[in-house]
């Protein structure tokens, strides 16, 4: 049976004891030991799964990772991990803030930039079954100041798109005017060509009439002059 997004449980209130492990010993992250090696996870990024607000991008020091194999552990990482678990630092709700699931713009932009940097651009999810996921819950705000800030950002974004729309429409109108002017010039040239052709046709008719008349005059006057010639 295929898994669906609803089958993956990121947060279980049963295991929420009111505090989370923030780091161990000298390591900035929380190390995990395995039978073949070890890795670490970032507690700052994991706060999002515990519904704590993500207000800003994490510092670079929190992005360090631990990854090693026991067979190639030349730096002695396993011993460091064992010592680190002797000193565990925790954070409770008073330090982490109220659970609101709020995601600020700074953190969201950092996630998108980092995903793009590592070749993981976000796209529409392709669900593995025909089950339609539930719509996301509306984002809540802690204070009125935060709400006003969001309104200001949306208003600025709306004004930016309106300005781009107006600029595009102005360009379209300018290009339409230029096309109409070109059409008028082409129509004027066609009329001039038609008038010229008509003038040439009239000229040709007049020349033909003149040529025919001259032939007739030459015929009659030429024959009369020959009969009256005394030397004939």
C-alpha positions as CSV (number, residue, x, y, z in Angstrom):
1,X,0.0,0.0,0.0
2,X,1.4,3.4,-1.0
3,X,2.1,6.1,1.6
4,X,0.3,9.4,1.5
5,X,1.4,12.7,3.1
6,X,-1.2,12.2,5.8
7,X,0.6,8.9,6.8
8,X,3.8,10.8,7.8
9,X,3.4,12.1,11.3
10,X,5.9,14.9,12.0
11,X,4.7,15.8,15.4
12,X,3.1,13.6,18.1
13,X,1.8,15.5,21.2
14,X,2.4,12.3,23.3
15,X,6.1,12.8,23.2
16,X,6.0,16.5,24.0
17,X,7.5,16.8,27.5
18,X,7.6,20.6,27.4
19,X,11.3,20.8,26.5
20,X,13.6,19.7,23.6
21,X,17.3,18.9,23.4
22,X,19.1,21.9,21.9
23,X,22.7,20.6,21.7
24,X,25.1,18.2,23.3
25,X,28.5,19.0,24.7
26,X,30.7,21.0,22.3
27,X,28.6,20.1,19.2
28,X,26.2,22.6,17.9
29,X,23.7,20.0,16.8
30,X,22.4,16.8,18.4
31,X,24.5,13.7,17.4
32,X,23.0,10.3,16.9
33,X,25.0,7.0,17.2
34,X,24.4,4.0,15.0
35,X,25.9,0.6,14.6
36,X,28.0,1.6,11.6
37,X,28.6,5.3,12.2
38,X,26.8,8.5,13.3
39,X,25.0,11.6,12.1
40,X,23.5,14.7,13.6
41,X,20.2,16.6,13.3
42,X,19.6,20.3,13.6
43,X,17.4,21.1,16.6
44,X,16.8,24.7,15.3
45,X,15.3,23.4,12.1
46,X,13.4,20.7,14.0
47,X,11.6,23.3,16.0
48,X,9.3,23.9,13.1
49,X,8.0,20.3,13.5
50,X,7.2,21.0,17.1
51,X,5.0,24.0,16.0
52,X,7.3,26.6,17.4
53,X,7.5,29.9,15.5
54,X,10.3,30.3,12.9
55,X,11.1,34.0,13.0
56,X,14.4,34.3,11.1
57,X,17.0,32.2,9.2
58,X,19.2,30.0,11.4
59,X,22.8,31.0,12.0
60,X,25.5,29.3,10.0
61,X,26.9,27.7,13.2
62,X,23.7,25.8,13.6
63,X,24.0,24.3,10.1
64,X,27.1,22.3,10.8
65,X,26.6,18.5,10.5
66,X,28.2,15.3,11.8
67,X,28.6,12.3,9.5
68,X,31.1,9.5,9.8
69,X,31.7,5.8,9.5
70,X,33.2,3.8,12.2
71,X,35.7,2.1,9.8
72,X,36.9,5.5,8.5
73,X,36.7,7.5,11.8
74,X,40.2,9.1,11.6
75,X,39.1,12.1,13.6
76,X,37.7,10.1,16.6
77,X,34.2,11.4,16.1
78,X,32.6,8.5,17.9
79,X,34.5,9.3,21.1
80,X,33.5,13.0,20.8
81,X,29.8,12.0,20.4
82,X,29.9,9.7,23.4
83,X,31.4,12.6,25.5
84,X,28.9,15.1,24.1
85,X,26.0,13.1,25.4
86,X,27.3,13.5,28.9
87,X,26.4,17.2,28.7
88,X,22.9,17.8,27.3
89,X,21.4,21.3,27.1
90,X,17.6,21.6,26.8
91,X,15.2,24.4,26.0
92,X,11.7,24.8,27.3
93,X,8.6,26.7,26.2
94,X,9.7,29.8,28.0
95,X,12.8,30.0,25.8
96,X,11.2,28.7,22.6
97,X,8.1,30.8,22.6
98,X,4.4,30.0,22.3
99,X,3.4,27.4,19.8
100,X,1.6,29.2,17.0
101,X,2.9,27.5,13.8
102,X,3.9,30.9,12.6
103,X,6.4,31.1,9.7
104,X,7.9,34.5,9.0
105,X,8.9,35.7,5.6
106,X,12.7,35.8,6.5
107,X,12.7,32.1,7.3
108,X,10.5,31.1,4.3
109,X,12.8,33.0,1.9
110,X,15.9,31.3,3.4
111,X,14.3,27.9,2.9
112,X,13.5,28.7,-0.7
113,X,17.0,30.1,-1.4
114,X,18.7,27.1,0.2
115,X,16.5,24.6,-1.7
116,X,17.3,26.4,-5.0
117,X,21.0,26.5,-4.1
118,X,21.2,22.7,-3.6
119,X,19.1,22.0,-6.7
120,X,15.8,21.3,-5.0
121,X,13.4,23.9,-6.4
122,X,9.9,23.6,-4.9
123,X,7.2,22.4,-7.1
124,X,3.6,21.3,-6.6
125,X,3.6,18.0,-4.7
126,X,2.6,14.8,-6.5
127,X,0.5,12.8,-4.2
128,X,0.9,9.0,-4.3
129,X,-2.8,8.3,-4.0
130,X,-6.2,9.8,-4.9
131,X,-6.6,11.1,-1.3
132,X,-6.8,14.9,-1.3
133,X,-4.9,16.4,1.6
134,X,-6.6,18.7,4.0
135,X,-6.3,22.4,3.2
136,X,-3.6,24.2,5.2
137,X,-4.6,26.0,8.4
138,X,-4.6,29.8,8.2
139,X,-1.4,31.5,9.4
140,X,-2.0,33.1,12.8
141,X,-0.2,36.2,14.1
142,X,1.1,36.8,17.6
143,X,0.6,40.6,17.8
144,X,-1.2,43.3,16.0
145,X,2.2,44.7,14.9
146,X,3.0,41.5,13.1
147,X,-0.4,41.6,11.4
148,X,0.1,45.2,10.3
149,X,3.6,44.3,9.0
150,X,2.1,41.5,6.9
151,X,-0.6,43.8,5.6
152,X,2.1,46.4,4.6
153,X,4.1,43.7,2.8
154,X,1.1,42.5,0.9
155,X,0.1,46.1,0.0
156,X,3.6,46.8,-1.3
157,X,3.6,43.6,-3.3
158,X,0.1,44.5,-4.8
159,X,1.4,48.0,-5.7
160,X,4.4,46.5,-7.4
161,X,2.4,44.1,-9.5
162,X,0.0,47.0,-10.4
163,X,2.9,49.2,-11.5
164,X,4.2,46.4,-13.7
165,X,0.7,45.9,-15.1
166,X,0.4,49.6,-15.9
167,X,3.9,49.6,-17.5
168,X,3.0,46.6,-19.7
169,X,-0.3,48.1,-20.8
170,X,1.5,51.4,-21.7
171,X,3.9,49.4,-23.8
172,X,1.0,47.6,-25.5
173,X,-0.7,50.9,-26.2
174,X,2.5,52.4,-27.6
175,X,3.1,49.4,-29.9
176,X,-0.6,49.5,-31.0
177,X,-0.2,53.2,-31.9
178,X,3.0,52.5,-33.9
179,X,1.2,49.7,-35.8
180,X,-1.7,51.9,-36.6
181,X,0.7,54.6,-37.9
182,X,2.5,52.0,-40.1
183,X,-0.9,50.8,-41.4
184,X,-1.8,54.4,-42.3
185,X,1.5,54.9,-44.1
186,X,1.1,51.7,-46.1
187,X,-2.5,52.7,-47.0
188,X,-1.3,56.1,-48.1
189,X,1.4,54.5,-50.3
190,X,-1.1,52.2,-51.9
191,X,-3.4,55.1,-52.7
192,X,-0.5,57.0,-54.3
193,X,0.4,53.9,-56.3
194,X,-3.2,53.6,-57.5
195,X,-3.3,57.3,-58.5
196,X,0.0,57.0,-60.3
197,X,-1.3,53.9,-62.2
198,X,-4.5,55.8,-63.2
199,X,-2.4,58.8,-64.4
200,X,-0.2,56.5,-66.4
201,X,-3.3,54.8,-67.9
202,X,-4.8,58.2,-68.9
203,X,-1.5,59.3,-70.4
204,X,-1.2,56.1,-72.4
205,X,-4.8,56.6,-73.8
206,X,-4.0,60.2,-74.7
207,X,-0.8,59.1,-76.5
208,X,-2.7,56.5,-78.4
209,X,-5.4,59.0,-79.4
210,X,-2.8,61.5,-80.5
211,X,-0.9,58.9,-82.5
212,X,-4.0,57.7,-84.3
213,X,-5.1,61.2,-85.1
214,X,-1.6,62.1,-86.5
215,X,-1.7,59.0,-88.7
216,X,-5.0,60.1,-90.1
217,X,-3.8,63.6,-90.7
218,X,-0.7,62.4,-92.4
219,X,-2.7,60.1,-94.6
220,X,-5.2,62.8,-95.8
221,X,-2.9,65.7,-96.1
222,X,-0.2,63.7,-97.5
223,X,-2.4,62.3,-100.4
224,X,-3.8,65.8,-101.2
225,X,-0.4,67.3,-101.5
226,X,0.7,64.6,-103.9
227,X,-2.3,65.2,-106.3
228,X,-1.7,68.9,-106.5
229,X,2.0,68.6,-107.1
230,X,2.7,70.1,-110.6
231,X,5.7,67.9,-111.0
232,X,3.7,64.7,-110.6
